[in-house]
Amino acid sequence: MKIAWFSPLPPQKSGISDYSEEIVYNLKDYVEIDLWVDSEIKSDFYKNFEVINYVKYPALNLSLHRYDAIIYNMGNNALYHANIYETLLEYPGIIILHDYVLQHFFASYWLDYKKDPAGYIEEMRYNYGEEGRRIATGIFRGKTNPVWETEDVFNYPLNKRVVESAMAIITHSDFVKDLLKPMPMTLLKKIK
């Protein structure tokens, strides 16, 4: 079996990068894993893997169909997950959903990374209909506190597009798996 593994990896400062390093280390004797990264990774650890910088060489994405599985590690930090997000929309695969609430990811993705508040408004509308559009518009008009800064963040997790794009979802807990059950995902898996 051959796997394309998308994730931040050390030396990137992220719990998900540490998690991924541990997982691929333990899987490498059982499956062939290629590490798909969006930045330069230099470490002796990675000499055991094919490391593919899919941002520097985007044409390589066309080879993703050759893999038995594409696994995306999706977290809440746009700095480490913006490129993963854009790729998973185009090339569906299995998503390890590290954070149920992606509100902070999408706020940073649309406001800091893309510089497009209308994109955030559309994301809220896509997830929550007219109510979401109204809330997001109110944020930019100064009438509503930013959802990502309030206790309401759990009521507006903004994960619908990510979940709908997945062929399967892996979660870290039964709690998150149960929260996802009402969503249109047909195959939910859990790891502990």
LODOLO-155897 format. One record per residue (C-alpha): residue in three letters; x, y, z; residue number from 1. Coordinates in nm, 4 decimals, padded with zeros to 6 digits. Example, Ala and Ser with C-alpha at 12.3 -4.5 7.8 and 13.67 -1.06 7.14 Angstrom:
% LODOLO-155897
MARLUM   res         c1         c2         c3     n
MARLUM   ALA    01.2300   -00.4500    00.7800     1
MARLUM   SER    01.3670   -00.1060    00.7140     2
//
This chain:
% LODOLO-155897
MARLUM   res         c1         c2         c3     n
MARLUM   MET    00.0000    00.0000    00.0000     1
MARLUM   LYS    00.1235    00.3478   -00.0888     2
MARLUM   ILE    00.0088    00.6544    00.1098     3
MARLUM   ALA    00.0431    01.0268    00.0417     4
MARLUM   TRP    00.0705    01.1883    00.3874     5
MARLUM   PHE   -00.0091    01.5617    00.4069     6
MARLUM   SER    00.0898    01.7243    00.7337     7
MARLUM   PRO    00.3046    01.9819    00.9018     8
MARLUM   LEU    00.6204    01.8063    01.0206     9
MARLUM   PRO    00.9105    01.8976    01.2515    10
MARLUM   PRO    01.0780    02.1399    01.2698    11
MARLUM   GLN    00.7417    02.3160    01.2299    12
MARLUM   LYS    00.6185    02.4058    01.5799    13
MARLUM   SER    00.2899    02.2190    01.5958    14
MARLUM   GLY    00.1499    01.9335    01.8007    15
MARLUM   ILE    00.0231    01.7880    01.4728    16
MARLUM   SER    00.3756    01.7871    01.3302    17
MARLUM   ASP    00.4965    01.5888    01.6318    18
MARLUM   TYR    00.1959    01.3538    01.6020    19
MARLUM   SER    00.2644    01.2976    01.2312    20
MARLUM   GLU    00.6306    01.2249    01.2858    21
MARLUM   GLU    00.5383    00.9583    01.5414    22
MARLUM   ILE    00.2697    00.8032    01.3188    23
MARLUM   VAL    00.4792    00.7830    01.0016    24
MARLUM   TYR    00.7716    00.6429    01.1984    25
MARLUM   ASN    00.5484    00.3620    01.3241    26
MARLUM   LEU    00.3815    00.2981    00.9865    27
MARLUM   LYS    00.6918    00.2999    00.7645    28
MARLUM   ASP    00.7599   -00.0727    00.8137    29
MARLUM   TYR    00.4076   -00.1663    00.7010    30
MARLUM   VAL    00.3244    00.0734    00.4162    31
MARLUM   GLU    00.5082    00.2988    00.1747    32
MARLUM   ILE    00.4572    00.6600    00.2848    33
MARLUM   ASP    00.5477    00.9704    00.0881    34
MARLUM   LEU    00.5478    01.2923    00.2897    35
MARLUM   TRP    00.3744    01.5804    00.1124    36
MARLUM   VAL    00.4891    01.9091    00.2656    37
MARLUM   ASP    00.4539    02.2793    00.1868    38
MARLUM   SER    00.7946    02.3894    00.3166    39
MARLUM   GLU    01.1518    02.2703    00.3220    40
MARLUM   ILE    01.2035    01.9856    00.5696    41
MARLUM   LYS    01.5608    01.9033    00.6677    42
MARLUM   SER    01.6229    01.6202    00.9104    43
MARLUM   ASP    01.7969    01.2826    00.8997    44
MARLUM   PHE    01.4651    01.1281    01.0068    45
MARLUM   TYR    01.3118    01.2046    00.6655    46
MARLUM   LYS    01.5820    01.0245    00.4664    47
MARLUM   ASN    01.3633    00.7115    00.4994    48
MARLUM   PHE    01.0810    00.8803    00.3047    49
MARLUM   GLU    01.0160    01.0466   -00.0271    50
MARLUM   VAL    00.9515    01.4121    00.0649    51
MARLUM   ILE    00.7445    01.6060   -00.1901    52
MARLUM   ASN    00.7015    01.9820   -00.1676    53
MARLUM   TYR    00.3629    02.0210   -00.3353    54
MARLUM   VAL    00.3642    02.4011   -00.3077    55
MARLUM   LYS    00.7034    02.4436   -00.4698    56
MARLUM   TYR    00.6156    02.1847   -00.7385    57
MARLUM   PRO    00.2346    02.1988   -00.7787    58
MARLUM   ALA    00.2373    01.9891   -01.0975    59
MARLUM   LEU    00.3227    01.6894   -00.8793    60
MARLUM   ASN   -00.0333    01.6989   -00.7418    61
MARLUM   LEU   -00.1406    01.5355   -01.0663    62
MARLUM   SER    00.0363    01.2170   -00.9481    63
MARLUM   LEU   -00.1876    01.1811   -00.6401    64
MARLUM   HIS   -00.4130    00.9372   -00.8280    65
MARLUM   ARG   -00.1281    00.6829   -00.8076    66
MARLUM   TYR   -00.1672    00.6435   -00.4315    67
MARLUM   ASP   -00.3851    00.3874   -00.2580    68
MARLUM   ALA   -00.4747    00.6507    00.0028    69
MARLUM   ILE   -00.4285    01.0232    00.0509    70
MARLUM   ILE   -00.4291    01.1249    00.4161    71
MARLUM   TYR   -00.4683    01.4882    00.5180    72
MARLUM   ASN   -00.3968    01.6106    00.8703    73
MARLUM   MET   -00.6363    01.9020    00.9201    74
MARLUM   GLY   -00.5961    02.1336    01.2157    75
MARLUM   ASN   -00.6981    02.4798    01.3235    76
MARLUM   ASN   -00.3867    02.6800    01.2330    77
MARLUM   ALA   -00.3973    02.8403    00.8872    78
MARLUM   LEU   -00.0198    02.8851    00.8908    79
MARLUM   TYR    00.0250    02.5058    00.8766    80
MARLUM   HIS   -00.2984    02.3905    00.7141    81
MARLUM   ALA   -00.3987    02.6439    00.4431    82
MARLUM   ASN   -00.2204    02.4564    00.1649    83
MARLUM   ILE   -00.3468    02.1221    00.2943    84
MARLUM   TYR   -00.7016    02.2589    00.2923    85
MARLUM   GLU   -00.6763    02.3841   -00.0647    86
MARLUM   THR   -00.5347    02.0509   -00.1813    87
MARLUM   LEU   -00.7955    01.8358   -00.0056    88
MARLUM   LEU   -01.0717    02.0303   -00.1776    89
MARLUM   GLU   -00.9254    01.9393   -00.5156    90
MARLUM   TYR   -00.8031    01.5852   -00.4371    91
MARLUM   PRO   -01.0352    01.4183   -00.1829    92
MARLUM   GLY   -00.8912    01.1722    00.0643    93
MARLUM   ILE   -00.9042    01.0611    00.4250    94
MARLUM   ILE   -00.8960    01.3482    00.6727    95
MARLUM   ILE   -00.7574    01.3194    01.0229    96
MARLUM   LEU   -00.9653    01.5919    01.1845    97
MARLUM   HIS   -00.7476    01.7128    01.4705    98
MARLUM   ASP   -00.9868    01.9939    01.5668    99
MARLUM   TYR   -01.3651    01.9779    01.5526   100
MARLUM   VAL   -01.3870    02.3567    01.5613   101
MARLUM   LEU   -01.2226    02.5083    01.2524   102
MARLUM   GLN   -01.3527    02.8607    01.3151   103
MARLUM   HIS   -01.0028    02.9914    01.3945   104
MARLUM   PHE   -00.8616    02.8247    01.0842   105
MARLUM   PHE   -01.1188    02.9838    00.8534   106
MARLUM   ALA   -01.0991    03.3264    01.0187   107
MARLUM   SER   -00.7219    03.3287    00.9719   108
MARLUM   TYR   -00.7394    03.1645    00.6284   109
MARLUM   TRP   -00.9801    03.4213    00.4859   110
MARLUM   LEU   -00.8707    03.7314    00.6759   111
MARLUM   ASP   -00.4926    03.6878    00.7121   112
MARLUM   TYR   -00.3917    03.4392    00.4413   113
MARLUM   LYS   -00.6329    03.5349    00.1589   114
MARLUM   LYS   -00.7121    03.8929    00.2738   115
MARLUM   ASP   -01.0743    03.8311    00.1729   116
MARLUM   PRO   -01.3446    03.9008    00.4362   117
MARLUM   ALA   -01.6108    03.8092    00.1770   118
MARLUM   GLY   -01.4639    03.4572    00.1745   119
MARLUM   TYR   -01.5243    03.4272    00.5489   120
MARLUM   ILE   -01.8808    03.5559    00.5084   121
MARLUM   GLU   -01.9403    03.2965    00.2363   122
MARLUM   GLU   -01.7935    03.0209    00.4555   123
MARLUM   MET   -02.0339    03.1142    00.7352   124
MARLUM   ARG   -02.3228    03.1208    00.4847   125
MARLUM   TYR   -02.2206    02.7822    00.3430   126
MARLUM   ASN   -02.2188    02.6294    00.6913   127
MARLUM   TYR   -02.5154    02.8082    00.8543   128
MARLUM   GLY   -02.7263    02.9629    00.5790   129
MARLUM   GLU   -02.8701    03.3095    00.6178   130
MARLUM   GLU   -02.7984    03.3100    00.9928   131
MARLUM   GLY   -02.4284    03.2523    00.9262   132
MARLUM   ARG   -02.4160    03.5225    00.6622   133
MARLUM   ARG   -02.5875    03.7675    00.8978   134
MARLUM   ILE   -02.3483    03.6897    01.1858   135
MARLUM   ALA   -02.0388    03.7215    00.9660   136
MARLUM   THR   -02.1599    04.0447    00.8067   137
MARLUM   GLY   -02.2280    04.1833    01.1550   138
MARLUM   ILE   -01.8673    04.1088    01.2539   139
MARLUM   PHE   -01.7303    04.3269    00.9742   140
MARLUM   ARG   -01.9801    04.6032    01.0426   141
MARLUM   GLY   -01.8759    04.6093    01.4094   142
MARLUM   LYS   -02.2186    04.4946    01.5307   143
MARLUM   THR   -02.1182    04.1428    01.6412   144
MARLUM   ASN   -01.8138    04.0147    01.8279   145
MARLUM   PRO   -01.5994    03.7826    01.6158   146
MARLUM   VAL   -01.7297    03.4285    01.6635   147
MARLUM   TRP   -01.3744    03.2951    01.7009   148
MARLUM   GLU   -01.3300    03.5181    02.0084   149
MARLUM   THR   -01.6505    03.4145    02.1864   150
MARLUM   GLU   -01.7918    03.1136    02.3668   151
MARLUM   ASP   -02.0214    03.0676    02.0636   152
MARLUM   VAL   -01.7275    02.9249    01.8693   153
MARLUM   PHE   -01.8378    02.5688    01.9499   154
MARLUM   ASN   -02.1861    02.6409    01.8071   155
MARLUM   TYR   -02.0280    02.7550    01.4784   156
MARLUM   PRO   -01.7369    02.5150    01.4182   157
MARLUM   LEU   -01.7161    02.5843    01.0405   158
MARLUM   ASN   -01.6204    02.2266    00.9545   159
MARLUM   LYS   -01.8906    02.1399    00.6992   160
MARLUM   ARG   -01.6861    02.1971    00.3822   161
MARLUM   VAL   -01.3908    01.9969    00.5177   162
MARLUM   VAL   -01.6121    01.7063    00.6267   163
MARLUM   GLU   -01.8054    01.7036    00.2988   164
MARLUM   SER   -01.4776    01.6951    00.1037   165
MARLUM   ALA   -01.3524    01.3856    00.2846   166
MARLUM   MET   -01.3746    01.0292    00.1634   167
MARLUM   ALA   -01.3490    00.9300    00.5308   168
MARLUM   ILE   -01.2820    01.1022    00.8631   169
MARLUM   ILE   -01.0551    00.9914    01.1449   170
MARLUM   THR   -01.1096    01.1551    01.4836   171
MARLUM   HIS   -00.9240    01.1347    01.8130   172
MARLUM   SER   -01.2322    01.0782    02.0277   173
MARLUM   ASP   -01.5815    00.9321    02.0407   174
MARLUM   PHE   -01.6986    01.2802    02.1431   175
MARLUM   VAL   -01.5986    01.4341    01.8082   176
MARLUM   LYS   -01.7147    01.1276    01.6149   177
MARLUM   ASP   -02.0589    01.1637    01.7745   178
MARLUM   LEU   -02.0705    01.5362    01.6902   179
MARLUM   LEU   -02.0014    01.4516    01.3266   180
MARLUM   LYS   -02.2655    01.1773    01.2981   181
MARLUM   PRO   -02.5501    01.4096    01.1922   182
MARLUM   MET   -02.3327    01.5393    00.9069   183
MARLUM   PRO   -02.3486    01.3789    00.5597   184
MARLUM   MET   -02.0332    01.1723    00.6081   185
MARLUM   THR   -02.1048    00.8049    00.5477   186
MARLUM   LEU   -01.7816    00.6581    00.6820   187
MARLUM   LEU   -01.6489    00.7720    01.0177   188
MARLUM   LYS   -01.3507    00.6062    01.1790   189
MARLUM   LYS   -01.1951    00.6619    01.5177   190
MARLUM   ILE   -00.8446    00.6298    01.6509   191
MARLUM   LYS   -00.7368    00.6502    02.0124   192
//
